[in-house]
């Protein structure tokens, strides 16, 4: 049984006088042609059966890119996101990098999206995160969402890009810009007390960060095929 691609809306909010980027990236399961046998327990008949499964590999397909500002107008971004999600399917994941803005802008986006989708069949999971310059593991905070080391966040997308598992639709007007950002992005080593210094190393890192958060979240929370799209992600 095939699994539909999972659309992920990634938003990297910039400071007031920086750019903000919105991306749509699909997590797709690509059949390899290799068949594996697995034991599945049938709860209906209370017995174990041998079932053939086709092996798949995960790819991320960047389908849409846009940037706003400067200045970044958060109310306009919040209004734009519902317009985008109405075009990508009824189930999706929203991942927002709120490093520059804190919780208020994220709450504004979430409230606008929830209000826009009220009474529809749309369902979504949402994942706020804050990029941290401090080395260490991922942690979680009520105000900052997931605290993710900058180095970890970027390395996930760069590794997938180098492996050919992160693909950018060539027809996108900003495809070349995103590719250049991915190749040029060189996050400095995390240092104790660094906090948010150097959160954006370049003036136009918004696109690569919006895609990076879109890849990081499912790589962390959607590792199993049967968890797609709503079995594992929990980050509100």
N, C-alpha and C positions, 0 to 999 in steps of 0.2 A: 504494500500500500504506500503510495507516494505521499510526501508531506509538503504542503504548500509553503512557499517562502514566507518568512516572517518579516514584515516591514518594520524598520526601526527608524524613528524620527530623532535625529540628533541635533541638539541646539547648543551652540557655544556662545554664551552671552558675553559681550565685551563691556568694558567700562564705557561710560557715557560717550567718550570721544574716541572709542575704538570701533571696529567692525564687529558685527554679530553674524554668525553663519547658521543656516539651517540645511540639513542634508536628509536624504532618505536613502537608507541602505537596506537591502534585502539579505537576510540570512537564508541561503539556499542549500538544499541537500542534493548533491549531484551523484547519481548512480555510477558505480565503478564497473559494473558488469560482473563482479565477483559475488557468488552466492555462498552464504554461510548457514550452517544448521544451528538452531538454538532450541533449548527446551523451554516451552511456555506452559504455565499452569492454567488450565481452563477451569475457571471458577463455576461455570454453569454445569459442567459435567463432572467436576471434581476429579480431574485427572490431568496428567502431564502429557503434552504432545510435542513431537518433534516438528518444528516449523522452519521452513527455509526463509532466510532474510537476505535481501540484496545489500551488499556493503555500499555505503555512501561516504562521500567526503564533503566537508563543509566549505562553502565559498560565500564571500560577501560581495554583493553587487551594488555599487553606488549608482542609484538611478536618478537622483535629483540633487541639485545644489543651488543655493542662492545666498546672497549676503546683503546685509543692511548697514547703512551708515558709512562713515560716522556723520552725525552722532547716532548712537544706538538708541532707538525709541522703543522701550519695552512694551508699551501698550500696543504699538503697531505690530511688533513681533507676535504678541499674544493673539492678536486678531488674525494674523496671517497663518498661524499653525492650523487652526480648524479648516481653513480653505485648502490646505495641502492634504490633510488626512482624509478629507472626503473623496480624494482621488486615488487612494492607495489601498483600499480594502477595509473591511469592517473590524479587523483585529490587528492591533499594532502595539508597539512599545515606544514610549517617549522617554528619552534620556536627555537630561539637561545639565550642562556644565554651568553651575551658578557661582563659580569662583569669584567673578568680578562683582556680583550683585548681592550675594547672600540670598536668604530665603524669600524676601518680598517679591522679587521679579519672578521667581519660580512659582510662587503661590498665585501670582497674577495670571501666568500662563495656564496653570492647572485649572483655575477657576473659569477662565474664558473657554477652555477646551471642554470642560465638563458641562458647562451651560450650553455650548453649541451642540453637543452630542446628546443632550437630554431628550429622551423619547425616541431615540434611534436604536438600531441594532449594533451600533459600534461598541466595541469593548477594547480597553487598553490597560496596560500596566505602565507605571511611571517610575522613573529612577532618577532622583536628584544626586548630583555628586559635586564635590569640590576638589580641585587639583591641589595637592600638597607638595611642597618642595622638600619635605622632611622624609628621609629614607626610612623604610620599614614596611610593615604589612598594611593591608587595607583595614580601615576601621570605620565605625559608623557613629554618626552624631545626629541628634534630633534636629539641630539647626542646619548642619552642613551636609546632611545626607551621607553618602559614602565618601570618606576621605581617601583619595587615591594618589599615591606617589606619582609625580609627573613622569618619571622615568619608566615606570611600569605601564602607564597609560599609553604612552607613545610607542613603546617597544612592541606591544601586542600588534598594533596596526602595521608597523614597519616589517615585522617578521612575516605576517600574512601577505603583505604586499610583495615582499621578496620571494615568497613561495608561489606566487601567482594565485593565491586564494582571496585576495582583495582586488577586485576588478572595477574599473571606472568606465562607465559608458562614454565612449569616445565622442558621441554627438553632443554631450553636455557643453555649453559655452564655457564653463569653468573647469572642465576636465583637465586641461593642460596646467592650469593654475594649481589645482589640487595635487597633481602628480609632482609638480615642481616643489610644492610645500613638503610632501612626503619625503622626497629625496634630500631636501635641504635641511629638514628639521633635525637639529642636534641639541637635544636637551642636555644641559650641563649636569654634572654629578650632584646628587642631592647632598646637602650638608646640614648638620644639626643647626636648628634655629633659622634655617633658610626661609621657612614658611612659604609665602606666595611670591617671593622675589624671583623674577625670571619666569613667572607663570607662562607668559608668552614671550618666547625668545626673539621673535621677529615681529614686525608691524602687521604682517598679514598671515598670522597662524590660525585664524579663525576657522577656515575650511577644514584644515587637517585635524583640528581639535574636535570639530563637530562629528567628523567621521570616526575619529579615535574613540570617542565616548560611545558611539553607536556599535563599535566592534567590541570594546572592552566589556560592556554589560552582558551581552549574550555569551561571550566566551567564558565569563565567570558563572553565569546563572543558567544557561541553556545547554549544558554539556550533553544531555541525553536526548535522543530523538523523540522519546515519548513525552518530553517536557515542553514541547513546542505547541502553541506559543505561550501558554499560561501556567505551566506546571511548576516552574521553579523561581521565576523572577519575583522578588518581593522587596520593594525598596521605597515605599512611600514614607 
